Every structure is written in structure tokens, then in C-alpha cells.
């Protein structure tokens, strides 16, 4: 049975940090996905950097 790293090391803060990191990762993935779906013809676009290929 697999256990979270926080249980193995007896550190509750490690579990919390992992949860927050998962939320941040999900928000970044949502931003990237939405930026790809929006086209220049839409009401607005999201900046993706100078290496975007159109």
C-alpha cells in the first residue's frame, strides 16, 4: 500500500504543500488549455509568450 510522503516522514506540512502544488499545476494547465482554444477572432486572447506558432 502506497502512503503519502508526509506520512512516511511524519510531516503534515509536506502533505499540505503537495496539495497546494497540485492546485497550482491545475491552474497552469487550465490557463494553457484556454490560451490554445482562444483564437485571434475571439473577444480576447491570453498571452502565451514569444514562441507561439500561429
Biotite code that builds the C-alpha atoms (Angstrom):
import biotite.structure as struc

atoms = struc.array([
    struc.Atom([0.000, 0.000, 0.000], chain_id="A", res_id=1, res_name="UNK", atom_name="CA", element="C"),
    struc.Atom([1.391, 3.394, -1.008], chain_id="A", res_id=2, res_name="UNK", atom_name="CA", element="C"),
    struc.Atom([1.489, 6.172, 1.557], chain_id="A", res_id=3, res_name="UNK", atom_name="CA", element="C"),
    struc.Atom([1.945, 9.909, 1.023], chain_id="A", res_id=4, res_name="UNK", atom_name="CA", element="C"),
    struc.Atom([5.427, 11.221, 1.687], chain_id="A", res_id=5, res_name="UNK", atom_name="CA", element="C"),
    struc.Atom([4.102, 13.271, 4.607], chain_id="A", res_id=6, res_name="UNK", atom_name="CA", element="C"),
    struc.Atom([3.051, 10.088, 6.430], chain_id="A", res_id=7, res_name="UNK", atom_name="CA", element="C"),
    struc.Atom([6.376, 8.406, 5.850], chain_id="A", res_id=8, res_name="UNK", atom_name="CA", element="C"),
    struc.Atom([8.356, 11.381, 7.123], chain_id="A", res_id=9, res_name="UNK", atom_name="CA", element="C"),
    struc.Atom([5.792, 12.312, 9.837], chain_id="A", res_id=10, res_name="UNK", atom_name="CA", element="C"),
    struc.Atom([5.444, 15.802, 8.335], chain_id="A", res_id=11, res_name="UNK", atom_name="CA", element="C"),
    struc.Atom([1.892, 17.086, 7.887], chain_id="A", res_id=12, res_name="UNK", atom_name="CA", element="C"),
    struc.Atom([3.100, 20.235, 6.133], chain_id="A", res_id=13, res_name="UNK", atom_name="CA", element="C"),
    struc.Atom([4.552, 18.113, 3.333], chain_id="A", res_id=14, res_name="UNK", atom_name="CA", element="C"),
    struc.Atom([1.066, 16.792, 2.542], chain_id="A", res_id=15, res_name="UNK", atom_name="CA", element="C"),
    struc.Atom([-0.336, 20.328, 2.515], chain_id="A", res_id=16, res_name="UNK", atom_name="CA", element="C"),
    struc.Atom([2.432, 21.554, 0.231], chain_id="A", res_id=17, res_name="UNK", atom_name="CA", element="C"),
    struc.Atom([1.720, 18.713, -2.181], chain_id="A", res_id=18, res_name="UNK", atom_name="CA", element="C"),
    struc.Atom([-1.949, 19.633, -2.267], chain_id="A", res_id=19, res_name="UNK", atom_name="CA", element="C"),
    struc.Atom([-1.202, 23.288, -2.960], chain_id="A", res_id=20, res_name="UNK", atom_name="CA", element="C"),
    struc.Atom([1.267, 22.309, -5.671], chain_id="A", res_id=21, res_name="UNK", atom_name="CA", element="C"),
    struc.Atom([-1.449, 20.205, -7.316], chain_id="A", res_id=22, res_name="UNK", atom_name="CA", element="C"),
    struc.Atom([-3.837, 23.174, -7.314], chain_id="A", res_id=23, res_name="UNK", atom_name="CA", element="C"),
    struc.Atom([-1.217, 25.483, -8.846], chain_id="A", res_id=24, res_name="UNK", atom_name="CA", element="C"),
    struc.Atom([-0.412, 22.878, -11.504], chain_id="A", res_id=25, res_name="UNK", atom_name="CA", element="C"),
    struc.Atom([-4.098, 22.515, -12.380], chain_id="A", res_id=26, res_name="UNK", atom_name="CA", element="C"),
    struc.Atom([-4.488, 26.295, -12.745], chain_id="A", res_id=27, res_name="UNK", atom_name="CA", element="C"),
    struc.Atom([-1.464, 26.464, -15.056], chain_id="A", res_id=28, res_name="UNK", atom_name="CA", element="C"),
    struc.Atom([-2.867, 23.630, -17.168], chain_id="A", res_id=29, res_name="UNK", atom_name="CA", element="C"),
    struc.Atom([-6.259, 25.379, -17.356], chain_id="A", res_id=30, res_name="UNK", atom_name="CA", element="C"),
    struc.Atom([-4.584, 28.626, -18.484], chain_id="A", res_id=31, res_name="UNK", atom_name="CA", element="C"),
    struc.Atom([-2.549, 26.852, -21.168], chain_id="A", res_id=32, res_name="UNK", atom_name="CA", element="C"),
    struc.Atom([-5.573, 24.952, -22.445], chain_id="A", res_id=33, res_name="UNK", atom_name="CA", element="C"),
    struc.Atom([-7.744, 28.067, -22.589], chain_id="A", res_id=34, res_name="UNK", atom_name="CA", element="C"),
    struc.Atom([-4.980, 30.027, -24.337], chain_id="A", res_id=35, res_name="UNK", atom_name="CA", element="C"),
    struc.Atom([-4.834, 27.358, -27.050], chain_id="A", res_id=36, res_name="UNK", atom_name="CA", element="C"),
    struc.Atom([-8.608, 27.310, -27.550], chain_id="A", res_id=37, res_name="UNK", atom_name="CA", element="C"),
    struc.Atom([-8.964, 31.073, -27.985], chain_id="A", res_id=38, res_name="UNK", atom_name="CA", element="C"),
    struc.Atom([-8.347, 32.391, -31.480], chain_id="A", res_id=39, res_name="UNK", atom_name="CA", element="C"),
    struc.Atom([-7.415, 35.924, -32.579], chain_id="A", res_id=40, res_name="UNK", atom_name="CA", element="C"),
    struc.Atom([-11.038, 36.342, -33.758], chain_id="A", res_id=41, res_name="UNK", atom_name="CA", element="C"),
    struc.Atom([-12.386, 35.977, -30.199], chain_id="A", res_id=42, res_name="UNK", atom_name="CA", element="C"),
    struc.Atom([-13.176, 38.878, -27.883], chain_id="A", res_id=43, res_name="UNK", atom_name="CA", element="C"),
    struc.Atom([-9.848, 38.474, -26.075], chain_id="A", res_id=44, res_name="UNK", atom_name="CA", element="C"),
    struc.Atom([-6.758, 36.252, -26.124], chain_id="A", res_id=45, res_name="UNK", atom_name="CA", element="C"),
    struc.Atom([-4.352, 35.186, -23.412], chain_id="A", res_id=46, res_name="UNK", atom_name="CA", element="C"),
    struc.Atom([-0.623, 35.902, -23.678], chain_id="A", res_id=47, res_name="UNK", atom_name="CA", element="C"),
    struc.Atom([1.474, 32.788, -24.185], chain_id="A", res_id=48, res_name="UNK", atom_name="CA", element="C"),
    struc.Atom([4.947, 34.164, -24.845], chain_id="A", res_id=49, res_name="UNK", atom_name="CA", element="C"),
    struc.Atom([7.015, 34.991, -27.874], chain_id="A", res_id=50, res_name="UNK", atom_name="CA", element="C"),
    struc.Atom([7.383, 31.390, -29.128], chain_id="A", res_id=51, res_name="UNK", atom_name="CA", element="C"),
    struc.Atom([3.721, 30.907, -30.033], chain_id="A", res_id=52, res_name="UNK", atom_name="CA", element="C"),
    struc.Atom([3.184, 29.486, -33.511], chain_id="A", res_id=53, res_name="UNK", atom_name="CA", element="C"),
    struc.Atom([0.111, 30.685, -35.393], chain_id="A", res_id=54, res_name="UNK", atom_name="CA", element="C"),
])
